[in-house]
Amino acid sequence: METFRRAVLLFCLIPLLAGCSSTLDQRKAFFSELSPERISESSWRNYTGMYRGTIHSTAMPGDIMGVNVAQWDVQTEGAALPGVTVAEIRFELSGTPDDPLVYLEMDCASSSTWTLSETYLEKYTNIAQRQYGVKGRVLAYSHAPNQLLISLQPAFFSPNRGAAMILTFRGKGCVDIEYIGHFSRRGNGNLTRVQTFPYYSR
């Protein structure tokens, strides 16, 4: 009986492990074009501030163990059927090119064949003074001439666990976002800088 249980567990884990392997390969390609140099101080001053916008994410076409991952939607409970996630973003950037300080809020709404709808709010920061009540942590690295890499570290069962984003600053307060998550989940969006930059969470 114990051998049977282990076999069943292994069978259930194979797609998950294959999905993680596929995601790691995509990450390498995702990050390969980033410059090893930091953003210049003069450019950095033009990028700091508070931004708002939206990210849309879904699964990309491909196969994992014979399963088309375009038909997968990664939710809190694991793999689900076709769906989409929309995240309203509030993003604050300060600090320096060598030590970016980030505060991020993601107000997410998702739906799929298995779940009618789900909403959740996640907060992330690497600013010590703002960590009270914020469960998520974030790693941030600047890359010349105008990109910022963000690695999300939320609570364990978050659908954003292990996700990463590349922000490309286009000038005039506009930012493009590329998002990569588990099981070939990809997304993109845009942010626009707003006038105020309060140093506290509303």
C-alpha positions in Angstrom: 0.0 0.0 0.0 2.8 2.4 0.9 4.5 1.7 -2.5 1.2 2.4 -4.3 0.8 5.8 -2.4 4.3 6.8 -3.4 3.6 5.9 -7.0 0.5 8.0 -7.1 2.2 10.9 -5.4 5.1 10.7 -8.0 2.6 10.6 -10.9 0.9 13.7 -9.6 4.2 15.5 -9.2 5.6 14.8 -12.6 3.5 17.5 -14.5 4.4 20.0 -11.7 8.1 19.3 -11.9 8.0 19.4 -15.7 6.2 22.7 -15.5 8.8 24.1 -13.2 11.6 22.9 -15.7 9.8 24.6 -18.6 9.4 27.8 -16.6 13.1 27.8 -15.7 14.0 27.5 -19.4 11.7 30.4 -20.2 13.2 32.5 -17.4 16.7 32.1 -18.9 15.4 33.3 -22.2 13.4 36.0 -20.5 16.4 37.4 -18.6 19.1 36.8 -21.3 18.7 40.1 -23.0 19.1 42.2 -19.8 22.3 44.3 -19.6 24.7 43.6 -16.8 25.2 47.3 -16.3 23.2 49.4 -13.9 20.9 52.3 -14.9 22.8 55.7 -14.8 22.1 58.1 -12.0 20.9 60.8 -14.3 18.3 58.4 -15.9 17.3 56.9 -12.6 16.1 60.3 -11.3 13.7 60.4 -14.2 12.2 57.0 -13.4 11.6 57.3 -9.7 8.0 58.0 -8.6 4.6 56.3 -8.2 2.9 54.5 -11.1 -0.5 52.9 -11.7 -1.6 50.6 -14.4 -2.8 47.1 -15.4 -1.3 43.7 -16.2 -3.2 41.0 -18.1 -1.7 37.4 -17.9 -2.6 34.0 -19.2 -0.8 30.8 -20.3 1.4 30.6 -23.4 1.0 27.7 -25.9 3.2 24.7 -25.3 3.2 21.1 -24.1 4.1 19.7 -20.6 4.0 15.9 -20.5 1.6 15.9 -23.4 -0.7 18.5 -21.9 -1.2 21.7 -23.8 -0.4 24.4 -21.2 -2.3 26.9 -23.2 -5.3 25.2 -21.5 -3.9 25.7 -18.0 -4.6 28.5 -15.6 -2.4 28.7 -12.5 -4.5 29.6 -9.5 -4.0 29.5 -5.7 -5.0 25.8 -5.7 -2.7 24.7 -8.5 -3.4 24.0 -12.2 -6.9 24.8 -13.5 -8.5 25.1 -16.9 -8.6 28.1 -19.3 -8.7 31.5 -17.6 -7.2 34.9 -17.3 -5.9 37.1 -14.5 -6.1 40.9 -14.5 -4.0 42.8 -11.9 -4.4 46.5 -11.1 -1.0 47.8 -10.1 0.3 50.4 -7.8 4.1 50.7 -8.0 6.5 53.0 -6.2 10.2 53.3 -7.0 12.9 55.1 -5.1 16.4 54.4 -3.8 19.4 54.2 -6.2 20.3 52.2 -9.3 22.5 49.9 -7.1 19.8 49.6 -4.4 16.3 50.1 -5.9 13.6 50.5 -3.3 10.2 49.2 -4.3 6.6 49.1 -3.0 4.1 47.2 -5.0 0.4 46.4 -4.7 -1.3 44.0 -7.0 -5.2 44.0 -6.8 -5.9 40.8 -8.8 -9.1 39.3 -10.3 -9.0 35.9 -12.0 -11.5 33.5 -13.5 -11.3 30.1 -15.1 -13.5 27.1 -16.0 -13.0 25.7 -12.5 -13.4 29.0 -10.6 -16.1 31.5 -11.5 -14.1 34.4 -10.1 -11.4 35.1 -7.5 -10.1 38.4 -6.2 -7.1 39.0 -3.9 -4.8 41.8 -2.9 -1.1 41.3 -2.5 1.5 43.7 -1.3 5.3 43.6 -1.7 8.2 45.7 -0.6 11.9 45.7 0.2 11.7 48.9 2.3 12.2 48.1 5.9 10.0 51.0 7.2 7.0 49.7 5.1 7.1 46.0 5.9 4.4 46.2 8.7 1.3 44.4 7.4 3.0 43.5 4.1 3.6 39.7 3.6 5.3 39.8 0.3 9.0 40.7 -0.3 10.6 41.7 -3.5 14.1 41.6 -5.1 14.8 44.5 -7.5 17.8 45.0 -9.9 18.3 47.8 -12.4 19.7 47.1 -15.9 20.9 49.8 -18.3 19.7 51.7 -20.1 16.1 51.7 -18.8 15.0 48.4 -17.3 14.2 47.1 -13.8 13.9 43.4 -12.9 11.6 42.5 -10.1 11.4 39.0 -8.5 8.2 38.5 -6.3 8.4 36.6 -3.1 4.8 36.4 -1.8 3.2 34.0 0.7 3.7 30.3 0.0 0.3 29.5 -1.7 0.2 32.7 -3.8 -0.4 32.3 -7.5 2.4 34.9 -8.0 5.0 32.9 -6.0 8.2 32.7 -8.0 6.9 35.2 -10.6 9.1 38.0 -12.1 8.6 41.2 -14.0 10.7 43.3 -16.3 9.8 47.0 -16.3 11.0 49.1 -19.3 10.8 52.8 -18.8 9.8 54.5 -22.0 10.0 58.1 -20.9 7.3 60.7 -20.3 6.1 58.6 -17.3 5.3 55.5 -19.3 6.4 52.0 -18.4 5.9 48.6 -20.2 5.7 45.5 -18.1 6.5 41.9 -19.0 5.4 39.2 -16.6 6.4 35.5 -16.3 5.0 33.0 -13.8 4.7 29.3 -13.4 3.5 26.9 -16.0 4.3 29.2 -19.0 2.1 31.9 -17.6 3.0 35.1 -19.3 1.5 38.6 -19.3 2.1 42.2 -20.1 0.8 45.6 -19.2 1.5 49.3 -18.9 2.0 51.8 -16.1 1.7 55.6 -16.0 3.3 57.8 -13.5 1.0 59.8 -11.2 1.8 63.1 -9.7 2.0 62.3 -6.0 4.5 59.9 -4.3 3.4 59.4 -0.7 5.8 57.4 1.5 3.1 55.4 3.2 0.5 52.8 2.2 -3.1 54.0 1.8 
